[in-house]
Amino acid sequence: MFKSKFLEGVDLSKSNAVYTLNNGVKIPVVGFGTWQVKDGEEAYHSVLHALKVGYRHIDTAEAYRNEESVGRAIKDSGVPREEVFITTKLWNKHATYEDAKKAFEESLKKLGLDYVDLYIIHWPNPYMHRPNWEVRNKEVYHAMEDLYFEGKVRAIGVSNFRVHHLEALLKTAKVVPTVNQIFVNPSDQQEEVVSFGEKHGILTEAYSPLGTGKIFELTELNVLASKYQKSIGQIVLRWSLEHGYLPLPKSVTPSRIKENLELFDFKLDEDDILKLDELHGAFGLTSDPDQVDW
Ligand SMILES: NC(=O)c1ccc[n+]([C@@H]2O[C@H](COP(=O)([O-])OP(=O)(O)OC[C@H]3O[C@@H](n4cnc5c(N)ncnc54)[C@H](OP(=O)(O)O)[C@@H]3O)[C@@H](O)[C@H]2O)c1
């Protein structure tokens, strides 16, 4: 069974558990996802509620168009800034060093912050820059490295990268990415890039940990839910943690937001983890980042 080395010394019975990134920065083991959370009331109240029930890690992006509401909720929550880990992402249209620096300043302004904890390249091979994706990634990552050296971000990383994208980036990177945020749930476990990341000290953040809701169609998971007296969502999120991924569940429903963080008072037996591993492909695999048309 795959168990990430990032789990070493991590106590998954503690709700304040953190992983340690390859640069020493600590990151809470569950993050709150905000894709498709509408800007305005929905994003504001969801993030406010998430912080109230104990999340200390929020995942947003320029492309989600909700950074302003996310930032306002963080400010109004009363939780000290240094206690919240905030990630945002550089969108695909940015292709040069200058673009990336400018995009970062805009995100920072929208969030109302003076630094972010983690800044990542959203996609490795944007449609509009497809012929020269290697150069584009090298340039924007160079800007991120400078933001890191300037102290404007505490960590940098990537998202949706496959092995060949990471290999290309590592040829010129001065700073090894701290994370690769990819689609990981029982239906797509992306072993190849996960093990490459593991070898290079790159933590796997599991986006769409509930398959953007598709996991709930797998009725066979009801058996595990009743065995552990937990919901299907909690079983699958705990599966993610037991492997040492960092799940980023999204919800705009207050009861689910709370439920998705109640993961630290039970653990899955190894044979049940293996049963979940066997669901690979159950509702299909994620898109190929070299083929996406965005
Ligand atoms: N880097 C990238 O390219 C990328 C791509 C996709 C996602 N992400 C990140 O990963 C986060 C999560 O992924 P995701 O948004 O695809 O979805 P997800 O977290 O896998 O699933 C969210 C869906 O499940 C529902 N849900 C959540 N908790 C539930 C529960 N306990 N019981 C029943 N239904 C539940 C939500 O409904 P309600 O909201 O209606 O409650 C929503 O429809 C994103 O928000 C984003 O931060 C990153």
The ligand as a MOL file (V3000), in Angstrom:
LIG
                    3D

  0  0  0     0  0            999 V3000
M  V30 BEGIN CTAB
M  V30 COUNTS 48 52 0 0 0
M  V30 BEGIN ATOM
M  V30 1 N -5.7380 22.6210 -9.5130 0
M  V30 2 C -6.7830 22.3180 -10.2340 0
M  V30 3 O -6.7510 22.2920 -11.4740 0
M  V30 4 C -8.0570 21.9550 -9.5300 0
M  V30 5 C -9.0920 21.3700 -10.2660 0
M  V30 6 C -10.2590 21.0070 -9.5670 0
M  V30 7 C -10.3370 21.2400 -8.2000 0
M  V30 8 N -9.3140 21.8590 -7.5160 0 CHG=1
M  V30 9 C -9.3970 22.1620 -6.0620 0
M  V30 10 O -9.9300 21.0410 -5.3640 0
M  V30 11 C -11.1350 21.4140 -4.7140 0
M  V30 12 C -12.1180 20.2650 -4.5920 0
M  V30 13 O -12.4170 19.6840 -5.8230 0
M  V30 14 P -13.8600 19.8060 -6.5080 0
M  V30 15 O -14.3580 21.1730 -6.3210 0
M  V30 16 O -13.7090 19.2350 -7.8690 0 CHG=-1
M  V30 17 O -14.8180 18.8500 -5.7350 0
M  V30 18 P -14.8670 17.7700 -4.5350 0
M  V30 19 O -14.4020 18.3600 -3.2690 0
M  V30 20 O -14.2610 16.5020 -5.0130 0
M  V30 21 O -16.4590 17.5560 -4.4940 0
M  V30 22 C -17.3180 18.6440 -4.2930 0
M  V30 23 C -18.7440 18.1850 -4.5930 0
M  V30 24 O -19.1690 17.2250 -3.6280 0
M  V30 25 C -20.2390 17.7510 -2.8560 0
M  V30 26 N -19.9560 17.4010 -1.4490 0
M  V30 27 C -18.9340 17.8870 -0.6960 0
M  V30 28 N -18.9380 17.3140 0.5170 0
M  V30 29 C -19.9760 16.4570 0.5310 0
M  V30 30 C -20.4980 15.5760 1.5220 0
M  V30 31 N -19.9140 15.4730 2.7150 0
M  V30 32 N -21.5900 14.8340 1.2090 0
M  V30 33 C -22.1720 14.9190 -0.0220 0
M  V30 34 N -21.7240 15.7500 -0.9990 0
M  V30 35 C -20.6220 16.4950 -0.7230 0
M  V30 36 C -20.2440 19.2540 -3.0780 0
M  V30 37 O -21.5630 19.7500 -2.9850 0
M  V30 38 P -21.9640 21.1610 -2.2750 0
M  V30 39 O -20.8690 22.1350 -2.5570 0
M  V30 40 O -23.2520 21.4800 -2.9640 0
M  V30 41 O -22.1310 20.8640 -0.8220 0
M  V30 42 C -19.7290 19.3280 -4.5100 0
M  V30 43 O -20.7700 19.0410 -5.4280 0
M  V30 44 C -11.6360 22.5710 -5.5850 0
M  V30 45 O -12.6550 23.3140 -4.9670 0
M  V30 46 C -10.3530 23.3220 -5.8240 0
M  V30 47 O -9.9810 24.0720 -4.6910 0
M  V30 48 C -8.1710 22.1960 -8.1760 0
M  V30 END ATOM
M  V30 BEGIN BOND
M  V30 1 1 1 2
M  V30 2 2 2 3
M  V30 3 1 2 4
M  V30 4 1 4 5
M  V30 5 2 4 48
M  V30 6 2 5 6
M  V30 7 1 6 7
M  V30 8 2 7 8
M  V30 9 1 8 9
M  V30 10 1 8 48
M  V30 11 1 9 10
M  V30 12 1 9 46
M  V30 13 1 10 11
M  V30 14 1 11 12
M  V30 15 1 11 44
M  V30 16 1 12 13
M  V30 17 1 13 14
M  V30 18 2 14 15
M  V30 19 1 14 16
M  V30 20 1 14 17
M  V30 21 1 17 18
M  V30 22 2 18 19
M  V30 23 1 18 20
M  V30 24 1 18 21
M  V30 25 1 21 22
M  V30 26 1 22 23
M  V30 27 1 23 24
M  V30 28 1 23 42
M  V30 29 1 24 25
M  V30 30 1 25 26
M  V30 31 1 25 36
M  V30 32 1 26 27
M  V30 33 1 26 35
M  V30 34 2 27 28
M  V30 35 1 28 29
M  V30 36 1 29 30
M  V30 37 2 29 35
M  V30 38 1 30 31
M  V30 39 2 30 32
M  V30 40 1 32 33
M  V30 41 2 33 34
M  V30 42 1 34 35
M  V30 43 1 36 37
M  V30 44 1 36 42
M  V30 45 1 37 38
M  V30 46 2 38 39
M  V30 47 1 38 40
M  V30 48 1 38 41
M  V30 49 1 42 43
M  V30 50 1 44 45
M  V30 51 1 44 46
M  V30 52 1 46 47
M  V30 END BOND
M  V30 END CTAB
M  END
